[in-house]
Amino acid sequence: MIFSCIAPSPSLRNVIRDYLIAHFRFDPEKPVPHKRYSPKPEQGITFFVRGRPSIVNPLTGEIRVAPPVAIFGQQMKRCNVHLTPEFLMFRVHFQPGALFRVLNIPLYEFGEDYFDAELILGAAVQDVSERLATANSYAEMVETVEGYLLRSVVRATENVLPLDRAAARLTADPLHSSLDWLARQACLSPRQFNRKFTERIGVGPKLYSRLVRYHRAYLYKAAHPAIAWPTVAIAFGYTDYQHLVRDFRQFTNATPTTWLLEDAASPENVLTRSGTE
């Protein structure tokens, strides 16, 4: 089993942030666990190589089955992902703004859905998916996907705007990147900055900044369990603990403590604790 992030080749690093490979085989005699997913600051393409998960909205009970290859914009709501007894996924995370430059489609058009990539990118992605299914190693999978990306993302390596760099800055450091300052760095008025940012990322910069801050606060607490939540809240720019709780409730539908426990039971976190890879 593996749950690992892999850096792209140097020629793709201004377009691709990383690749995520997740491969699980579960005991067929036991119930298959599900993955609790809270939104993260990411947009990309996922190849479901073995097993197509069911995605459940915990508030409405709505169930969707992911397409074999899925484009996803900026997700903003928690969902529960029900896996299959053997599950192999290859995900491509794009740099901020790069997926828009590849598709030339506003990312807000994708909403909260996993959109069938073949409808947008054509049969080539299905060919990549079939080659991934017969790959003999994870390294061969990376080589296959990179070959496809090198042929298909040429446009994304060009026309990088100051706005893309501003979005990358906000993603890297939400605490020290005011939106007015970022708009000036992007050579845009605040209204233009909001409109174009939403087009390229999928949501507005204010909401995206909250998401990035929430996600960083959670990762910090998960890595430093002895540090109290109120201390984490202040360290990440929240006015108080209740301010942090409001963001957690919006993005996870749970309190910070409850979400920490729920996410700890996700397959990749169990895998990490077991030391298996």
C-alpha positions, 0 to 999 in steps of 0.5 A, spaced: 500 500 500 502 507 498 499 514 499 505 518 497 506 525 493 511 525 488 514 532 485 514 533 477 519 533 473 523 540 472 520 542 466 513 541 469 514 544 475 511 551 474 504 548 472 504 541 476 505 542 484 505 534 485 502 527 484 499 523 489 498 516 488 494 512 493 493 505 493 490 501 498 488 493 498 483 492 504 481 485 508 475 482 504 472 480 510 472 486 513 468 493 511 471 497 507 473 504 510 471 510 507 475 517 507 473 523 510 475 529 505 475 536 507 476 541 502 483 543 500 487 548 496 487 544 490 485 543 483 486 538 478 485 531 474 484 524 478 485 518 474 481 512 478 485 506 476 482 501 480 476 502 483 471 508 482 469 511 489 462 513 491 462 520 494 457 521 499 454 528 501 454 527 509 448 533 510 444 530 504 445 523 503 446 524 496 451 519 492 455 520 486 460 515 483 466 518 480 467 518 473 474 514 471 478 520 469 475 526 473 477 534 473 475 537 479 475 545 481 476 548 488 472 543 492 469 547 498 464 542 502 466 536 506 464 529 503 465 522 505 469 518 499 467 510 500 472 506 497 473 499 493 476 493 496 482 495 492 483 502 490 488 505 486 488 513 484 493 517 481 492 525 482 495 531 478 495 537 483 496 543 478 499 550 480 494 555 482 491 558 476 495 553 471 488 548 470 485 554 468 490 555 463 490 548 460 482 548 459 481 555 458 474 554 462 473 558 468 474 553 474 467 555 477 464 552 472 466 545 475 462 547 482 463 541 487 462 536 482 468 531 479 467 532 472 468 527 466 475 529 464 474 525 457 468 530 455 473 536 456 480 533 454 478 527 449 479 520 448 487 521 450 485 521 457 482 515 457 488 512 453 492 514 459 487 511 464 488 504 460 495 505 460 496 506 467 491 500 469 497 496 465 503 499 468 508 495 472 510 500 477 508 506 480 514 509 476 511 507 470 505 510 472 508 517 473 512 516 466 506 515 463 502 521 466 508 526 465 508 524 457 501 526 456 502 532 460 508 534 456 504 534 450 498 537 453 500 543 457 504 547 453 499 553 453 499 553 461 507 554 461 506 560 457 501 566 459 503 566 466 500 572 469 501 576 475 495 574 478 497 567 477 503 569 482 499 572 486 494 566 487 501 562 488 503 567 494 496 567 497 496 559 497 503 559 500 502 564 505 495 566 507 497 570 513 501 575 510 498 576 503 492 582 504 488 581 498 488 589 496 496 588 496 495 582 492 491 586 487 496 591 486 501 586 485 497 583 480 496 590 477 488 589 477 483 593 481 480 589 487 474 588 483 478 585 477 482 581 482 476 578 485 473 576 478 479 574 475 481 570 481 474 566 481 475 565 474 482 561 475 481 558 482 474 557 482 472 561 488 473 568 490 480 570 494 477 571 500 473 565 501 480 561 498 484 565 503 480 562 509 480 555 506 488 555 506 488 558 513 483 553 515 487 547 512 494 550 514 491 550 522 489 543 521 495 540 519 499 544 524 495 541 529 495 534 527 503 535 527 503 538 534 497 534 538 500 537 544 499 544 542 492 547 545 487 549 539 486 556 542 494 557 541 493 554 534 488 559 533 492 565 535 498 563 531 494 562 524 491 569 525 484 567 528 481 572 533 479 567 538 478 559 538 471 560 536 473 564 530 477 558 528 471 553 530 466 557 525 471 555 519 472 548 521 464 547 521 464 550 514 469 546 511 468 540 515 461 540 518 465 538 525 468 541 531 476 542 530 477 536 535 471 532 532 474 533 525 481 531 528 479 524 530 475 523 524 480 524 519 485 520 523 481 514 521 482 515 514 486 510 510 492 514 509 493 516 516 492 509 519 497 507 513 502 512 516 501 510 523 502 503 521 509 505 517 506 501 511 508 503 504 
